Amino acid sequence: MNDEPSWDFYRAFLTVLRLGSLSAAARELGLTQPTIGRHIDALEQAVGAQLFTRSPNGLLPTDAAITLEPYAKTMAAASSALLRAASDQRDTVAGTVRISASEVVAVEVLPPILASLQEKYPDLEIELSASDAIEDLLNREADIAVRMAEPTQDALVVRHIGDIPLACYAHRRYLERYGTPHSFDDLKTHRLIGFDRQTAYVRTLMKRFPIAESIEFSFRADSNLAQLAALRAGIGIGLCQTGLADQHPDLIRILPGVLDMHLSAWVAMHENLKTSPRCRVAFDALVGGLQAYLKRTIGNKPPL
């Protein structure tokens, strides 16, 4: 094939790779299964290699597909960024802004901030990526990111929000049933909520608090939202942002001063977007809204 493969082929490839079947990819993309099949066949001819093999569990990627995946994802990010940039109107605040934030921040903290932003700018459209995976700002996978680790990439506009305090909490119902721990050793007899894999933040936590390595969790989840839901359901004792816990009177702080810690929050965007009205107002709204959230959190912090 002398011509460059169509972007549609790569989009079909990424969707099949993610969903594992032609029919599922067709439903998501609004195309027919034969069309998706033709796109995959054409891409295989273009790259000169088979991309998928059939198995009882669906289509499995070959080594060639795994090699191709990061490049196709870069193309997808560039295509999405192009459409967002094309929606930008230089003299007005309109168009689409893609914001990336951790699950808890995206679900529990940002909605009121974004609601106020869109009330002020009704022509502004928001795409919110709620994920603990760090999306790449340099490759324009997102326009703006709220991160819990300092961005180290060059060519970014970065604002440090401050340190969001966290502490151990348990639901009142749990404490009535199992009692309140009064020392770190007491935690060994309690149900603890935690993680089932070590993320970058968890590894940082381990370095800061070596005692965390000796903790055994009776409820584990790789989703911080799932951990928060378990805490609110009374499953056990877990970490929570104090600003979120303050909104739930039945969450009681455990061992104040013993296991207290913090998350450093940052807002970042690519420096090329600082002249974009839609990105500038969204960036400023996120900085201002998160600073106000932090101020309320610290203001409500009870004495130790």
Long-range contacts (C-beta under 8 A, 24 or more apart in sequence): 1-42, 1-45, 1-46, 5-42, 5-43, 5-46, 5-47, 6-39, 6-42, 7-75, 7-79, 8-39, 9-39, 9-40, 9-42, 9-43, 9-46, 10-43, 10-72, 10-75, 10-76, 11-76, 12-36, 12-39, 12-40, 12-43, 13-39, 13-40, 13-43, 13-51, 13-65, 13-68, 13-72, 14-69, 14-72, 14-73, 14-76, 16-40, 16-52, 16-59, 17-61, 17-65, 17-69, 20-57, 20-58, 20-59, 20-60, 21-58, 21-59, 22-59, 74-139, 77-136, 77-139, 77-140, 77-141, 78-139, 78-140, 80-140, 80-141, 81-140, 81-141, 81-143, 84-143, 85-276, 87-125, 87-278, 88-276, 88-277, 88-278, 89-277, 90-277, 91-277, 92-123, 92-277, 93-121, 93-123, 93-124, 93-277, 93-278, 93-281, 94-121, 94-123, 94-124, 94-278, 95-123, 95-124, 95-125, 95-278, 96-125, 96-126, 96-127, 96-278, 97-124, 97-125, 97-126, 97-127, 97-143, 97-144, 97-278, 97-279, 97-282, 98-127, 98-128, 98-129, 98-141, 98-142, 98-143, 98-144, 99-126, 99-127, 99-128, 99-129, 99-142, 99-143, 99-144, 99-145, 99-146, 99-282, 99-286, 100-129, 100-131, 100-134, 100-135, 100-141, 100-142, 100-144, 100-145, 100-146, 101-128, 101-129, 101-130, 101-145, 101-146, 102-130, 102-131, 102-132, 102-146, 102-148, 102-224, 103-130, 103-131, 103-132, 103-223, 103-224, 103-225, 104-224, 104-225, 104-228, 104-241, 104-244, 105-146, 105-148, 105-265, 106-130, 106-131, 106-146, 107-225, 108-228, 108-241, 108-244, 109-243, 109-244, 109-290, 109-293, 110-146, 110-286, 110-289, 112-289, 113-285, 113-286, 113-289, 113-290, 113-293, 114-285, 116-285, 116-289, 117-281, 117-282, 117-285, 120-281, 121-278, 121-281, 124-278, 124-281, 124-282, 126-282, 132-199, 132-223, 132-224, 134-200, 137-268, 137-269, 137-270, 138-270, 140-270, 143-269, 143-270, 143-273, 143-279, 143-282, 144-267, 144-268, 144-269, 144-273, 144-279, 144-282, 144-283, 144-286, 145-267, 145-268, 145-269, 146-265, 146-266, 146-267, 146-286, 146-290, 147-265, 147-266, 147-267, 147-268, 148-201, 148-263, 148-264, 148-265, 148-266, 149-200, 149-201, 149-204, 149-264, 149-266, 150-264, 150-266, 151-266, 151-268, 155-270, 155-271, 155-272, 156-268, 156-269, 156-270, 156-271, 157-268, 157-269, 157-270, 157-271, 157-273, 157-274, 157-283, 158-266, 158-267, 158-268, 159-266, 159-267, 159-268, 159-283, 159-287, 160-264, 160-265, 160-266, 161-265, 161-266, 161-267, 161-287, 161-290, 161-291, 161-294, 162-264, 162-265, 162-291, 162-294, 163-262, 163-263, 163-264, 163-265, 163-294, 164-241, 164-243, 164-262, 164-263, 164-264, 164-265, 164-294, 164-297, 165-241, 165-242, 165-243, 165-260, 165-261, 165-262, 165-297, 165-298, 165-301, 166-239, 166-240, 166-241, 166-242, 166-260, 166-261, 166-262, 166-263, 167-239, 167-240, 167-242, 167-245, 167-253, 167-254, 167-256, 167-259, 167-260, 167-261, 168-237, 168-238, 168-239, 168-240, 168-253, 168-254, 168-255, 168-258, 168-259, 169-231, 169-237, 169-238, 169-239, 169-240, 169-245, 169-251, 169-252, 169-253, 169-254, 170-231, 170-234, 170-236, 170-237, 170-238, 170-251, 170-252, 170-254, 171-231, 171-232, 171-233, 171-234, 171-250, 171-251, 171-252, 172-250, 172-251, 172-252, 173-234, 173-250, 174-234, 174-235, 174-236, 174-237, 175-252, 180-252, 180-254, 181-237, 181-254, 181-255, 182-255, 183-255, 183-258, 184-211, 184-255, 184-258, 184-259, 187-215, 187-237, 187-255, 188-216, 190-236, 190-237, 191-218, 191-219, 191-235, 191-236, 191-237, 192-216, 192-217, 192-218, 192-219, 192-236, 192-237, 192-238, 193-217, 193-218, 193-219, 193-220, 193-221, 193-227, 193-230, 193-231, 193-235, 193-236, 193-237, 193-238, 193-239, 194-219, 194-220, 194-227, 194-238, 195-220, 195-221, 195-222, 195-227, 196-220, 196-221, 196-222, 197-222, 201-263, 205-261, 208-261, 209-259, 209-261, 241-297, 242-297, 242-300, 242-301, 243-293, 243-294, 243-296, 243-297, 243-300, 246-297, 246-300, 253-302, 256-302, 256-304, 257-304, 260-304, 265-290, 265-294
